[in-house]
Amino acid sequence: MSNNKPAQLHARLKQPGLVTAPGVYDMVSLRLADSFGFDALYMTGFGTVASHMGLPDAGLATYSDMVGRVGSMAKMARTPLVADGDTGYGGLLNVRHTVQGYELAGASAIQLEDQEFPKKCGHTPGRRVIPMEDMVKKIRVAAEARQSKDFLIIARTDARTTLGLDEALRRAEAYAKAGADILFVESPETEEEMRTIGRTFHQPLLANMVEKGRTPVLTKAELEALNFKLAIFPITAMLASVQAMMQVYQQFKSTGSSVGGTTDLYDFTDLTKLMGFEEVWDFDKKHAD
C-alpha cells in the first residue's frame, strides 16, 4: 500500500468499480473502519460536529474545530480520508486557507459546497445557495491552492432542493470547468434524477447515501449502472451506534444493570486490541525492570 494516500485514492478512482466510503465521526469509528481495508473513508461533517461538539451541522463548527479532527483521523488511518470542508469557512481567502490546511493535515480529498453561510445539513430544509459565479471562484481558488494534483477537490451543489435539477446540473458543469475533480449533486430525489446526473457528466460522480434522507439508497450495482464512482454513507454507522446505545441506556434505566440486556456488545478484548493496547503491553514488557 502506498504511503501517499492522496495518490492512492486518485489512482483507485481511475479504475473500474464503485468506491464505497463509509462515514467515520470519531476516533473509535475511524480505527474500526480503517481495519476493513476500504478504498476510502468519509469524515462526515454531520457526525463529526455531533460527536466532537454535541451540536447540529448548521455552520456552527469553524475551520479550527474541523482541521484538528481531520489531522487526527488522517494521521491514524491507513485508508485515504475524504473530509467535509463545508463552504470553505468563508470567502476566497478562507477557501485557500482551508484547502491548504486540510491537505497539510493529511486528507486525500476535500468537499466544498455552494451553500450560503451558515450552511445546513444537505438533507434538511431551508438550504440556500450562493451565486454560481461565486462558487466557481471558490473552486478555482481551491484548485490553485493545493500542493498536489492528487489532493482532490469535490464540488458539491445544493441547488437541487430549492432551484431544481436543471440548475444543479448547470452548476456542476461550471464547477467541473473551474477545476473540480469530483462532482457532487446533493439530494436528487428519485432514481431517474440520479440517472440524469449520471449520463450528463464524464467526471467522477459522488452519491450521498443517507438512510431516510431525500435520495434513494441504492445497491453498489445500481450505483455503478447509473455511472456513480464514489458512494459515501456518512451516518449509517452513527445511526447504528446511537440505536445500540439507546437500547443499552434504556436497559440501565429500566433495571439498573446490564444483566439481561439483549443488545449485541463488541468483545472487550477485541476493543483493547482495536485501540492499540497490545503495543502498550509490548512496550511495558520491553522496558520492565
SEDRENFI-951246 format. One record per residue (C-alpha): residue in three letters; x, y negated, z negated. Coordinates in steps of 0.05 Angstrom, whole numbers, plus 32768, in hexadecimal, padded with zeros to 4 digits. Layout:
AlaXYZ/...
***
This chain:
Met800080008000/Ser801B7FBC8013/Asn802D7F8B7FDC/Asn80127F54800A/Lys7FC97F5B7FFA/Pro7FB07F238028/Ala7FD47F448063/Gln7FB87F87804D/Leu7F707F6D804E/His7F7A7F47808F/Ala7F947F8680B1/Arg7F5B7FB08095/Leu7F267F8080B1/Lys7F437F8B80F6/Gln7F387FD680F1/Pro7EF67FFB80FD/Gly7EC3800380C7/Leu7EA07FDA8092/Val7EC87FC08056/Thr7E9F7FC78017/Ala7EB47F977FE0/Pro7E937FA37F9D/Gly7E8A7F697F6E/Val7EB87F617F32/Tyr7EA97F2D7EFC/Asp7ED97F397EC2/Met7F197F5E7EB4/Val7EF87FA07EA1/Ser7ECF7FA37EE1/Leu7F0D7F8E7F07/Arg7F387FC57EEB/Leu7F037FFA7EF6/Ala7EF27FE67F3E/Asp7F3D7FE07F4D/Ser7F46802A7F3B/Phe7F1980427F74/Gly7F44802D7FB0/Phe7F147FFD7FD2/Asp7F2D7FD3800C/Ala7F177F937FE8/Leu7EF77F7A7FA8/Tyr7ECA7F3D7FA3/Met7ED17F0D7F69/Thr7E897EF77F62/Gly7E7D7EAF7F4E/Phe7E397EC17F2F/Gly7E577EF97F05/Thr7E987ED67EF3/Val7E757E977EDB/Ala7E437EC17EB4/Ser7E797EED7E95/His7EAE7EB87E88/Met7E827E7D7E74/Gly7E3D7E9A7E65/Leu7E1F7E687E96/Pro7DF67E6B7ED7/Asp7E197E667F1A/Ala7E007E1F7F25/Gly7E3E7DF57F32/Leu7E527DF37EE8/Ala7E947E187EF0/Thr7ECF7DED7F07/Tyr7F0B7DFE7F30/Ser7F347E037EF0/Asp7F017E347ED3/Met7F047E617F10/Val7F4C7E607F28/Gly7F647E7E7EE7/Arg7F347EB87EF0/Val7F4B7EC17F38/Gly7F937EC57F20/Ser7F847EF67EE8/Met7F5D7F257F16/Ala7F8A7F207F53/Lys7FCA7F2C7F2C/Met7FAE7F6A7F0A/Ala7F8D7F897F47/Arg7FB07FB47F7A/Thr7F747FA77FA8/Pro7F6D7F677FD1/Leu7F3E7F367FAF/Val7F0B7F0B7FD3/Ala7EFB7ECF7FA6/Asp7EBF7EA17FA4/Gly7ED67E587FAA/Asp7E917E387FAA/Thr7E927DF57FCF/Gly7EDC7DEC7FC5/Tyr7ECA7DC57F86/Gly7EC47D817FA7/Gly7EDC7D5B7FE4/Leu7F127D6A8017/Leu7F4B7D5F7FE7/Asn7F2A7D8E7FB6/Val7F227DC27FEC/Arg7F6C7DBF7FFC/His7F7D7DC57FB3/Thr7F4D7E007FA9/Val7F667E277FE6/Gln7FAF7E1E7FD2/Gly7F9F7E307F8A/Tyr7F787E6F7F9B/Glu7FAE7E867FCB/Leu7FE57E797F98/Ala7FBC7E9E7F64/Gly7FBE7EDD7F8F/Ala7F7A7EE07FB1/Ser7F777EFE7FF7/Ala7F3C7ED5800F/Ile7F137E997FF8/Gln7EC97E8E8003/Leu7EB37E46800E/Glu7E6B7E308018/Asp7E467DF48035/Gln7E177DE67FFB/Glu7E117DA27FDA/Phe7E327D9B7F97/Pro7E1F7DB57F65/Lys7E157DF77F8A/Lys7DE27E2C7F79/Cys7DE37E787F7D/Gly7DD47E8D7FC5/His7D967EB67FB5/Thr7D747E817F8A/Pro7D477E487FA1/Gly7D577DFE7FA9/Arg7D997E037FD0/Arg7DAB7DC77FFC/Val7DE47DC3802E/Ile7E137D8C8041/Pro7E167D718089/Met7E367DA480B8/Glu7E6D7D7480CC/Asp7E837D6D8083/Met7E8A7DB8807C/Val7EB07DBC80BE/Lys7EE37D8C80A0/Lys7EE77DB78061/Ile7EF57DF6808A/Arg7F2A7DD280B3/Val7F4C7DBA8073/Ala7F487E008055/Ala7F687E1F8092/Glu7FA07DEB8091/Ala7FAB7DF18046/Arg7FBC7E3B8042/Gln80047E528044/Ser7FF57E938069/Lys7FC47EA380A0/Asp7FB97EE5807C/Phe7F957EBF8045/Leu7F4F7EC08062/Ile7F1B7E888063/Ile7ED37E9F805B/Ala7EA17E6A8071/Arg7E5C7E718052/Thr7E1F7E4B8068/Asp7DE17E46803C/Ala7DB87E248073/Arg7D8A7E608082/Thr7D5C7E578046/Thr7D4B7E0D804F/Leu7D5C7DFE8098/Gly7D507E4080BB/Leu7D7A7E7680DC/Asp7D8A7E4E811C/Glu7DAA7E1780F3/Ala7DD17E4A80CB/Leu7DEB7E6A810B/Arg7DFE7E268127/Arg7E257E1680E8/Ala7E487E5980E6/Glu7E5F7E4F812E/Ala7E7B7E0B811D/Tyr7E9F7E2680E0/Ala7EBE7E5D810A/Lys7ED97E29813B/Ala7EF47E018100/Gly7F207E3B80EA/Ala7EF67E6B80BF/Asp7F0D7EB380C3/Ile7ECD7ED380A9/Leu7E867EB980AF/Phe7E527EBF8078/Val7E0B7EAD808A/Glu7DEA7EB08045/Ser7DA47ECB8038/Pro7D897EE5807A/Glu7D447EFF8066/Thr7D397F3A8096/Glu7D617F7080B8/Glu7D4F7F4F80FB/Glu7D6F7F0E80E3/Met7DAD7F3580D0/Arg7DAD7F548116/Thr7DAA7F0F8135/Ile7DE57EF9810B/Gly7E0C7F37811F/Arg7E037F2E8169/Thr7E127EE38168/Phe7E5A7EE48150/His7E9C7F078160/Gln7EBE7EF3811F/Pro7EBA7F2380E3/Leu7E777F1B80C0/Leu7E687F208075/Ala7E287F3E8059/Asn7E147F2B8012/Met7DEF7F667FF3/Val7DC87F4F7FB6/Glu7D967F807F9A/Lys7D517F607F98/Gly7D6D7F217FB9/Arg7D567F017FFA/Thr7D7D7F2F8029/Pro7D6E7F798036/Val7DA27FA68017/Leu7DB87FD6804E/Thr7DE380148053/Lys7E2B8014806C/Ala7E15803280AF/Glu7DDD7FFE80B7/Leu7E0D7FC480A9/Glu7E407FDF80DA/Ala7E0A7FE7810F/Leu7DF77F9D8105/Asn7E417F89810F/Phe7E517F7580C7/Lys7E997F7F80B2/Leu7E9B7F6E8068/Ala7E647F7E8036/Ile7E677F617FF0/Phe7E3D7F7D7FB7/Pro7E487F447F86/Ile7E1E7F577F4A/Thr7E0B7FA07F52/Ala7E3C7FB87F1D/Met7E297F7E7EF0/Leu7DDF7F8F7EF5/Ala7DEF7FD77EE3/Ser7E1B7FC17EA9/Val7DE77F917E8C/Gln7DB17FC67E93/Ala7DDB7FF87E6C/Met7DEE7FC47E37/Met7DA57FB27E2E/Gln7D937FFB7E20/Val7DCC80017DEE/Tyr7DBB7FC17DC9/Gln7D717FD57DC8/Gln7D8780187DA9/Phe7DAD7FF27D73/Lys7D727FC47D66/Ser7D407FFD7D62/Thr7D6980307D3A/Gly7DA5800B7D1D/Ser7DD4803F7D3B/Ser7DED805C7D7D/Val7DD880A27D67/Gly7DA380BD7D95/Gly7DB0808A7DCC/Thr7DA380A17E13/Thr7DCF80707E39/Asp7E0A80917E5D/Leu7E4B80787E3E/Tyr7E9080747E5D/Asp7EC180A17E3A/Phe7EE9807A7E05/Thr7F2A809E7E16/Asp7F21808D7E60/Leu7F1480447E4C/Thr7F5680417E26/Lys7F7A805C7E64/Leu7F55802B7E92/Met7F6B7FF17E67/Gly7FB580067E67/Phe7FBE80237E22/Glu7FE9805C7E3E/Glu801F802A7E50/Val801B800D7E0A/Trp802380527DEB/Asp805F80617E18/Phe807E801F7E05/Asp8074802E7DBB/Lys809580737DC2/Lys80D080567DE8/His80DD80227DB3/Ala80CA804A7D75/Asp80FB80487D3C/
***
